[in-house]
């Protein structure tokens, strides 16, 4: 074998190794993604159909609503002066 043939073989082997590594890495990412989706599907199935979980609640970052009001229907945090909830549409004050 001459030098150019050996170089081509080395490059082909390198490309095959890179492709195999990328395949297994992406398969691992897909499995992790499937696990997350299954966990959310389970959480959704356990909750009542009308219950909507906010992103803050999902990630354990629910915070108090200083200077605002909370919807009595769904618990959404809203700014002061809001007449209707922007999440569930419930009336928050005097009927219009």
Secondary structure, DSSP 8 states (H G I E B T S, - for coil): --HHHHHHHHHHHHHHHHHHHHHHHHHHHHHHHHHHHHHHHHHHHHS-TT----HHHHTT-----TTEEE-TTT--EEETT-SB-TTT--B-SS--
